[in-house]
Amino acid sequence: MDFKKKLRTRLYIAISYIVLGVALIATAFITKMENEYFSSLGFAFAVIGIARVKQYFLISKNDETIKKQEIRETDERNISISNKAKSFSFSLYIMLCCIAIIILQILGKSDLVNILGLTVCALLIFYWISYFIIRKKS
């Protein structure tokens, strides 16, 4: 994929974040929910979208900045660091959830134990499916 096209796709995704954020905020105010979850989540989506749009315009202001960003994203060392960070985050999440499951079971919070257990199982299923797909393609 052409890098400029990739950047343009990111811009469209960022704009969709802003639209989603505004829609969530509007929904929260129109329905007058007592729960502020929708408006807070909408605000977060809008801020993230605005930050990404700003980042897009900073990167795409000239061909030199586009080339620098492309090198940053395609450099093997940076890709390796990113993959190691993702792997570490995945392992840390699994371990913390397992510890939380043990502690919550001791405290008798079986509903939370079930939710955390299901998220761990789902994440591990996604991991194995993606592992076999990637291994087959490589």
C-alpha positions as a Python dict, from the first residue, in 0.01 Angstrom:
ca = {
    (1, 'M'): (0, 0, 0),
    (2, 'D'): (126, 346, -87),
    (3, 'F'): (226, 528, 232),
    (4, 'K'): (30, 843, 140),
    (5, 'K'): (-279, 628, 91),
    (6, 'K'): (-214, 467, 431),
    (7, 'L'): (-194, 813, 589),
    (8, 'R'): (-517, 917, 416),
    (9, 'T'): (-690, 605, 553),
    (10, 'R'): (-572, 701, 901),
    (11, 'L'): (-719, 1048, 848),
    (12, 'Y'): (-1059, 898, 760),
    (13, 'I'): (-1046, 676, 1069),
    (14, 'A'): (-962, 980, 1284),
    (15, 'I'): (-1255, 1171, 1136),
    (16, 'S'): (-1481, 874, 1212),
    (17, 'Y'): (-1358, 888, 1573),
    (18, 'I'): (-1465, 1251, 1591),
    (19, 'V'): (-1805, 1173, 1439),
    (20, 'L'): (-1854, 879, 1677),
    (21, 'G'): (-1754, 1097, 1971),
    (22, 'V'): (-1997, 1372, 1877),
    (23, 'A'): (-2272, 1112, 1824),
    (24, 'L'): (-2212, 962, 2169),
    (25, 'I'): (-2213, 1305, 2333),
    (26, 'A'): (-2532, 1400, 2148),
    (27, 'T'): (-2697, 1071, 2245),
    (28, 'A'): (-2609, 1128, 2609),
    (29, 'F'): (-2759, 1478, 2609),
    (30, 'I'): (-3066, 1397, 2400),
    (31, 'T'): (-3165, 1095, 2609),
    (32, 'K'): (-3060, 1275, 2930),
    (33, 'M'): (-2892, 969, 3074),
    (34, 'E'): (-2805, 977, 3440),
    (35, 'N'): (-2494, 776, 3360),
    (36, 'E'): (-2218, 996, 3219),
    (37, 'Y'): (-2049, 703, 3046),
    (38, 'F'): (-2160, 794, 2691),
    (39, 'S'): (-2063, 1159, 2716),
    (40, 'S'): (-1724, 1076, 2869),
    (41, 'L'): (-1652, 808, 2610),
    (42, 'G'): (-1770, 1043, 2334),
    (43, 'F'): (-1541, 1317, 2460),
    (44, 'A'): (-1248, 1075, 2465),
    (45, 'F'): (-1320, 961, 2107),
    (46, 'A'): (-1348, 1322, 1989),
    (47, 'V'): (-1020, 1426, 2156),
    (48, 'I'): (-836, 1124, 2016),
    (49, 'G'): (-978, 1194, 1671),
    (50, 'I'): (-875, 1560, 1684),
    (51, 'A'): (-524, 1465, 1798),
    (52, 'R'): (-493, 1214, 1513),
    (53, 'V'): (-615, 1467, 1255),
    (54, 'K'): (-362, 1720, 1384),
    (55, 'Q'): (-90, 1452, 1366),
    (56, 'Y'): (-192, 1374, 1006),
    (57, 'F'): (-156, 1735, 899),
    (58, 'L'): (183, 1765, 1073),
    (59, 'I'): (310, 1452, 898),
    (60, 'S'): (168, 1531, 556),
    (61, 'K'): (274, 1896, 533),
    (62, 'N'): (556, 1809, 290),
    (63, 'D'): (721, 1509, 126),
    (64, 'E'): (1019, 1517, 365),
    (65, 'T'): (808, 1466, 677),
    (66, 'I'): (612, 1191, 502),
    (67, 'K'): (937, 1012, 413),
    (68, 'K'): (1067, 1044, 772),
    (69, 'Q'): (745, 895, 908),
    (70, 'E'): (755, 612, 656),
    (71, 'I'): (1111, 529, 760),
    (72, 'R'): (1008, 541, 1128),
    (73, 'E'): (727, 294, 1065),
    (74, 'T'): (909, 55, 832),
    (75, 'D'): (1248, 38, 1006),
    (76, 'E'): (1313, -322, 1118),
    (77, 'R'): (1445, -215, 1457),
    (78, 'N'): (1131, -11, 1532),
    (79, 'I'): (910, -298, 1417),
    (80, 'S'): (1100, -538, 1643),
    (81, 'I'): (1066, -303, 1942),
    (82, 'S'): (693, -264, 1873),
    (83, 'N'): (642, -641, 1851),
    (84, 'K'): (832, -697, 2177),
    (85, 'A'): (622, -432, 2352),
    (86, 'K'): (299, -593, 2226),
    (87, 'S'): (418, -935, 2340),
    (88, 'F'): (510, -802, 2684),
    (89, 'S'): (175, -621, 2718),
    (90, 'F'): (-13, -936, 2622),
    (91, 'S'): (178, -1148, 2875),
    (92, 'L'): (142, -887, 3148),
    (93, 'Y'): (-234, -858, 3091),
    (94, 'I'): (-278, -1234, 3112),
    (95, 'M'): (-73, -1258, 3433),
    (96, 'L'): (-250, -964, 3602),
    (97, 'C'): (-591, -1103, 3509),
    (98, 'C'): (-498, -1443, 3650),
    (99, 'I'): (-380, -1286, 3976),
    (100, 'A'): (-698, -1076, 3990),
    (101, 'I'): (-909, -1388, 3930),
    (102, 'I'): (-746, -1565, 4225),
    (103, 'I'): (-789, -1263, 4453),
    (104, 'L'): (-1149, -1202, 4345),
    (105, 'Q'): (-1234, -1570, 4394),
    (106, 'I'): (-1098, -1552, 4749),
    (107, 'L'): (-1312, -1241, 4807),
    (108, 'G'): (-1620, -1421, 4671),
    (109, 'K'): (-1674, -1196, 4367),
    (110, 'S'): (-1770, -1477, 4129),
    (111, 'D'): (-1937, -1246, 3873),
    (112, 'L'): (-1613, -1055, 3821),
    (113, 'V'): (-1417, -1381, 3816),
    (114, 'N'): (-1638, -1507, 3533),
    (115, 'I'): (-1596, -1187, 3332),
    (116, 'L'): (-1218, -1179, 3372),
    (117, 'G'): (-1191, -1550, 3301),
    (118, 'L'): (-1392, -1513, 2981),
    (119, 'T'): (-1179, -1220, 2864),
    (120, 'V'): (-861, -1418, 2926),
    (121, 'C'): (-1001, -1719, 2739),
    (122, 'A'): (-1121, -1502, 2449),
    (123, 'L'): (-784, -1329, 2422),
    (124, 'L'): (-602, -1662, 2422),
    (125, 'I'): (-836, -1798, 2153),
    (126, 'F'): (-771, -1487, 1939),
    (127, 'Y'): (-400, -1533, 1997),
    (128, 'W'): (-397, -1895, 1881),
    (129, 'I'): (-615, -1825, 1576),
    (130, 'S'): (-392, -1535, 1469),
    (131, 'Y'): (-81, -1742, 1545),
    (132, 'F'): (-189, -2022, 1312),
    (133, 'I'): (-297, -1778, 1039),
    (134, 'I'): (32, -1587, 1053),
    (135, 'R'): (236, -1905, 1072),
    (136, 'K'): (61, -2043, 765),
    (137, 'K'): (126, -1722, 567),
    (138, 'S'): (493, -1706, 665),
}
